[in-house]
Amino acid sequence: MMRPQPCRWFEILVARDDAFVVLEALAAAACIEVEWHAGVPVPTVPAALLRQYEELARRYRPYWPAPAAVLESERLAPVEVLAAAVQTLRQWGESADALVGQLQAVEAELAELELAASALNELAASQIDFAALAQASQGVRAALFALPAGTAVEIPDHTITRSAALPGQQLLLALGTPAAIEALAHSVIEVNGRRARFPDWLQPSAGANLRLVEERRAELRLTAGALRQQLDALSERHDLGRALGRVARAGWCFEHGGAIDQGEVLARISGWTLDRPALVAALEASGARALATFPAPPRDARAPLVLRNPWWAQPYELFTRLVGMPGAGGADPSMLLALAVPLMFGYMFGDVGQGLVLVAAGWLLRNRMPVLRLLVPAGIAATAFGFVFGAVFTLETVIEPWWVHPIAHPLPVLLVPVIGGAVLLLLGLLIDAVEAWWEHRLDRWLREDAPVLLTFAGALLAFVSPIGFWLVAAGTCWAVAAAAIGQHGLRAALTALGQLLEHTLQILINTLSFARVGAFALAHAGLSSAVVALAGAASNRAVWLLILVIGNLLILVVEGLVVSIQTTRLVLFEFFTRFFRPEGREFRPLAAPPVTSH
């Protein structure tokens, strides 16, 4: 169960008209990943049709309705669906082109009037004669520009300007020769600004102009609304929402490489499945004319993998996915982490009351933020270690500890996590041995890695028994002899000896890193004592309770984050480095189509 499960290669021959029906059924079942390989005909995308659609979209997309999200199931090939939808869009465009042109002209004038209104509001206190400005002649021209806020442009010589700042943009009113105004317009365009036309019907005063501008804007809004109603009626007459939905449906088929025209009768879908019965059941339920086979995969194909764990270990797949998917011959340590991670977290966060709060928070937020489901077992472990250390909401006088108070006995509190870390790292080395067996490289493991396991185990055992020194000597002789025999030389033997020393020292340092679990348990106890001391200095019971509540909240937030980071660090950088190689790729099921028939 610790080994990732490879997916199985499948090939489906489907009647050309049933292509989408099959893909939609398989996507709903979430049991396939579509893939094409050499030797399997790669489907061709109807580029000409897609190009026609893009040309229409560039011109008319702002005036299209939303695509239909639900359509009846169609037994047509995707290319035929796309062709029919593009034809509908083209016909709509021919009928709507004049209306769209009118609406664009109205919208452009509205935008210019909005800019003019902003300028008039900002320059209302000036003595500018806006009627003369709008009708400037005799070699003089006026122009209004809008620039992004904070943007500066070079002002040509002999040009008079006035500026006004608005939210998100800057207005620039310029008066000068036609050549200077054109040069300024070019500079404005280079900084993503735009030019607005001054209405030629402006009055001298800003107040009168604002009334005229607002009247014109109201008139244009009515015109724009009427034009949009005509476009909406035209869209309903051509059933444009359905056509756009059909385009989205066909595009989904092309995007995911499935069931595109490959002949007059049949289309092909190939890829990987994690559940053969589910694939067959989805095909049968679709009613499509299809035949599924499960041959050997192409020679260069690389099967995606899925992790198979019981429900209680599935949340701990998070740690594996932080690094990557293990290879087909690798191990998934999620079940082991389901025991180790709560123990490490709970040891560093030992408090009965705070542990129960973590359990409650994890349970209440489990659906909103699935990662917080890890707080439930972590909180249970913290509650258990609260009994071990005799702490309830930072108070050490409520219950007697089952073992010791950390502050009173720091050395055993530091030593126990080191022993636990050594056991965890030994398990990591053993998992590496199992992976070597799965990947048929056991002989190499016996030469290079088995001596490390033996010397590490011996170094640990040496603290309690002289037999450990004999194991260290045996591991050293093993490494030297294996290198000398396998590579026929003294130099190889000395190199192996140096590598053995380096690897053993490295794993011993990794073991000492687990002392931080005990150190954080002591830090937690020290912070709890500080909170209790502050509360004890309170003048009355209410203040005492308030300090205790605030202190516990701070510990839950700050230490909860720190302890989570430390636990993740020990798992990823101390434990995983013993065996984990992210050489696999994760199974990614076919995404659901944007348009369904349900």
Secondary structure, 3 states (H helix, E strand, C coil): CCCCEECEEEEEEEEHHHHHHHHHHHHHHCCEEECCCCCCCCCCCCHHHHHHHHHHHHHHHHHCCCCCCECCCCCCCHHHHHHHHHHHHHHHHHHHHHHHHHHHHHHHHHHHHHHHHHHHHHCCCCCCCHHHHHCCCCCCEEEEEEEECCCCCCCCCCCEEEEEEECCEEEEEEEECHHHHHHHHHHHHHCCCEEECCCCCCCCCHHHHHHHHHHHHHHHHHHHHHHHHHHHHHHHHHCHHHHHHHHHHHHHHHHCCCCCCCCCCEEEEEEEECCHHHHHHHHHHHCCCEEEECCCCCCCCCCCEECCCCCCCHHHHHHHHHHCECCCCCCCCHHHHHHHHHHHHHHHCCCHHHHHHHHHHHHHCCCCCHHHHHHHHHHHHHHHHHHHHCCECCECCCCCCCCCCCCCCHHHHHHHHHHHHHHHHHHHHHHHHHHHHHCCCHHHHHHHCHHHHHHHHHHHHCCCCCHHHHHHHHHHHHHHHHHHHHHCCHHHHHHHHHHHHHHHHHHHHHHHHCHHHHHHHHHHHHHHHHHHHHHHCCCCHHHHHHHHHHHHHHHHHHHHHHHHHHHHHHHHHHHHHHCCCCCECECCCCCCCCCECC
